[in-house]
């Protein structure tokens, strides 16, 4: 079955058909987007996929609308928009086409659906108002994409089409970046797990590069780890804490109070470590000019943290 046309409605565009178009144009790059409400176009045929228009949802006929009575809903009764329907049926193929490893496809598909697709579906169906974001309501993705519509007195007959394609390229960047980040987190998890195993019962997690590490630390129940060492370059290494919770900045252990806010010679003197370069006043990150220096700072930080922990009454 050859797909020559991707058919969606004409007129003002919304996030759901834009984001649906992102998915479909990746899978059918040679297909032409047709924005119309003409009956001859929004009638199912073998050469097209129809979405966000047509008044029906029939995956076998490749029509994916959600405006009709009895519109499709998820198993938990949350509404679908065209984006949710397209993601449901084409999302796995999109992820594979984007280079996501087969073993990660199902997990990323579900995660993206819950965190990215569902909010778009809810807003489009009027079941979630961007107003819940308060002063940031106008900064939500749905709102930002709609600001790309032509202004009311733009009489250029091509204005809607041009604006749609401009918005499509921006929407594509957001989707691709989000998927790439999700895939990277999956790759990082394996690398962090290997580093946790190498650390054994030690308090210091040494990583080969900067990467998301907290989810893997939590998953591994590596509660003994207090600090993370990471290289940023041959003469730039960092020592950081591990946040206790998903929200907020409270650390499992802070860097030494005597280091707070110091740099270069002052920090070298306070720490006794030659090559120490910086410690944030918040005591959650420090830097040194090499691995030897940063590991020495880490050992000092661990010793002080363990002393403080030993003095803290257990609850």
Secondary structure by P-SEA (a helix, b strand, c coil): cccccbbbbcccccaaaaaaaaaaaaacccbbbbbccccccccccccccccccccccccccccccccccccccccccccccaaaaaaaccaaaaaaaacccccaaaaaaaaaaaccaaaaaaaaacccccccccccccccaaaaaaaacccccccccaaaaaaaaaaaaaaaaaaaaaaaaaaaaaaaaaaaaaaaaaaccccbbbbccccccaaaaaaaccccccbbbbbccccbbbbbbbbccccccccccccccccccccaaaaaaaacccccccccccccccccccaaaaaaaaaaaaaaaaaaaaacccc
